[in-house]
Amino acid sequence: MVFQFMGTRRFRTGWVPRTGFLALFCGALIQGSPCAGAEVVVAVATNFRSCLEVLSEAFHAETGHSVTISSGSTGQLHAQILNGAPFTVFLAADSATPLDLENRGAILPGSRFTYAVGRLALVSRDQAFAAATDPCSLLTHGEYARLAIANPELAPYGRAAVEALSGLGLGEASGDRLVTGQNVGQALQFVASGNAELGLVAWSQALDLPHDGWMRWLIPDSLHAAIVQQAVLLSAAEGDAAALGFAEFLTGPTARKIIREYGYAVPSPGSGNTAHDSP
């Protein structure tokens, strides 16, 4: 199996306090100090890639360490990890996949934590929908032939899209109109290319689109389960101070500010997993 790497340019269990990362970080330093400019190899869900690129630049400026990024659907990356892909950090788009890796003993104990909570969005570049203000009405009453979503078996945002459509009473009715991509990035490409008039993608992606020619609408959170995105340090990160430092960085004020700017909510400091800051 060949792994492709691309360079940088309601909560449940798993919130690790900064003191927890400090203990892991100090343990890595005891085993041996990292060389300056070490590399952190991060697997990230497609929806978070753009945000991670900015986070990686900030982390490099602060520490001198570089971040190498491999993105894909959470399900695809999960399979690659189980097949031995040499990642040190995994940023998933859900909480179930990191929990599965924890149960399999594939992560550093105590390293699973929530780094962001996502939102679902409806997007289009079809000017026939320019006057629409309510995404729910557009989905239920709008005239469109194709609606793009991510594969719900691989991508948490795809599952959220299916839940939202079901909540609107469109579960079976939308079946013939769905165009499914492997991840939310491909779902967005279907809309950009005109192969689908509408797409259900991540709100962070919607915010990153050009203002001219694109329309975006937030989907109500009540229509789907919370998109709790968790990170883990994989077993390969043991003794790797750069990887541990990156996980610590993700919980700090610089990262939290960037993550909010990309449309995500973040856990409130000291709140455990019971609350979050709005974006």
WOQUIJO-V48707 format. One record per helix or strand of 3 or more residues. SS is the DSSP state (H for helix, E for strand). FROM is the first residue (numbers start at 1). TO is the last residue. Records with the same first field share a line. If there is no record, write none. Layout:
BEGIN
SS=FROM-TO, FROM-TO
END
This chain:
BEGIN
H=18-31, 46-63, 74-82, 96-103, 127-129, 135-141, 156-167, 175-177, 184-192, 203-207, 221-223, 235-237, 241-250, 253-261
E=39-45, 66-72, 89-91, 113-118, 120-124, 147-150, 178-181, 198-202, 215-218, 227-234, 265-267
END
